[in-house]
């Protein structure tokens, strides 16, 4: 088990930036992937970005070049730097931890990001 707590969401104007943080209650080395997902009203939850224990990253096409995922293993924290935000980025953003050997998914409660003028 692990508890994931997201922070850093809020209201930002188009073109602005936000940095989301996900603090885990235990070492994130035990998870094959740490990632960020988002869900907008009326839409399915989708992968935004994820990072492996070795630092390999994957991004949704819609955020490539604008978002950067990173991890601080000493702090058991994963970050999502979001630049050049667009209204379409408005959603609840969820932190995810995935452990392959048990096919276990753990989720945070989410943080709201609203991009609007």
C-alpha positions as CSV (number, residue, x, y, z in Angstrom):
1,X,0.0,0.0,0.0
2,X,1.0,3.6,-0.6
3,X,-0.7,6.9,-0.1
4,X,-0.3,9.5,-2.8
5,X,-1.0,13.2,-2.1
6,X,-1.1,15.6,-5.0
7,X,-0.7,19.4,-4.7
8,X,0.0,22.4,-6.8
9,X,-3.3,22.6,-8.8
10,X,-5.2,25.9,-9.3
11,X,-6.5,28.4,-11.7
12,X,-4.1,29.8,-14.3
13,X,-4.5,31.8,-17.5
14,X,-3.8,30.4,-20.9
15,X,-0.1,30.3,-21.6
16,X,0.7,30.1,-17.9
17,X,2.5,27.5,-15.9
18,X,1.9,25.2,-12.9
19,X,4.0,22.6,-11.1
20,X,2.1,19.6,-9.6
21,X,3.7,17.5,-6.9
22,X,2.9,14.0,-5.8
23,X,4.2,12.9,-2.4
24,X,4.3,9.2,-1.7
25,X,4.1,7.7,1.8
26,X,6.8,5.1,0.9
27,X,9.8,4.7,-1.4
28,X,8.8,5.1,-5.0
29,X,11.6,2.7,-6.1
30,X,9.1,-0.1,-5.4
31,X,6.9,1.0,-8.3
32,X,7.7,0.3,-12.0
33,X,6.0,3.5,-13.1
34,X,5.0,6.7,-11.5
35,X,2.6,8.8,-13.6
36,X,0.1,11.6,-14.0
37,X,-3.3,11.1,-15.4
38,X,-6.1,13.5,-16.0
39,X,-9.9,13.5,-16.3
40,X,-12.0,16.3,-17.7
41,X,-15.7,16.4,-17.3
42,X,-17.5,13.9,-19.5
43,X,-14.3,12.3,-20.6
44,X,-12.3,9.2,-19.7
45,X,-9.2,9.3,-17.6
46,X,-6.1,9.6,-19.8
47,X,-2.4,9.2,-19.3
48,X,-0.5,12.5,-19.3
49,X,3.0,11.4,-18.5
50,X,4.8,8.6,-16.7
51,X,8.4,7.9,-15.6
52,X,10.1,4.6,-14.8
53,X,12.6,3.8,-12.0
54,X,15.4,4.4,-14.5
55,X,14.0,7.8,-15.6
56,X,12.6,6.8,-18.9
57,X,9.6,9.0,-19.7
58,X,6.4,8.8,-21.8
59,X,4.1,11.6,-22.7
60,X,0.7,12.0,-24.3
61,X,1.0,13.6,-27.8
62,X,-1.1,16.5,-26.6
63,X,1.4,17.6,-23.9
64,X,4.7,16.8,-25.6
65,X,7.1,19.8,-25.5
66,X,5.0,21.5,-22.9
67,X,4.9,19.2,-19.9
68,X,7.9,17.6,-18.1
69,X,7.6,14.8,-15.5
70,X,10.5,14.2,-13.0
71,X,11.1,12.4,-9.8
72,X,13.1,13.1,-6.6
73,X,13.7,9.7,-5.1
74,X,15.1,11.1,-1.9
75,X,11.9,12.9,-1.3
76,X,9.6,10.1,-2.7
77,X,8.0,12.8,-4.8
78,X,7.1,13.0,-8.5
79,X,6.5,16.3,-10.3
80,X,4.7,17.5,-13.4
81,X,5.9,20.8,-14.7
82,X,3.2,22.2,-17.0
83,X,4.0,25.1,-19.3
84,X,2.1,26.9,-22.1
85,X,-1.1,25.7,-20.6
86,X,-4.3,25.6,-22.7
87,X,-8.0,25.6,-21.8
88,X,-8.0,21.9,-23.0
89,X,-5.6,21.1,-20.2
90,X,-8.4,21.8,-17.7
91,X,-9.0,18.6,-15.7
92,X,-8.5,16.8,-12.4
93,X,-5.0,15.5,-12.4
94,X,-4.3,12.3,-10.6
95,X,-1.0,10.8,-9.4
96,X,-0.5,7.0,-10.1
97,X,1.9,4.4,-8.9
98,X,2.0,1.0,-10.7
99,X,3.7,-2.2,-9.6
100,X,4.0,-4.7,-12.4
101,X,4.5,-8.0,-10.5
102,X,1.2,-7.7,-8.8
103,X,-0.5,-5.5,-11.4
104,X,-1.3,-3.0,-8.6
105,X,-2.4,0.5,-9.3
106,X,-2.5,3.2,-6.6
107,X,-4.1,6.6,-7.0
108,X,-4.2,9.9,-5.3
109,X,-7.4,11.9,-4.8
110,X,-6.5,14.3,-7.5
111,X,-5.9,18.1,-7.8
112,X,-7.9,20.4,-10.0
113,X,-6.2,22.4,-12.8
114,X,-8.3,25.1,-14.5
115,X,-6.9,27.0,-17.4
116,X,-9.1,30.0,-18.1
117,X,-8.9,33.7,-18.8
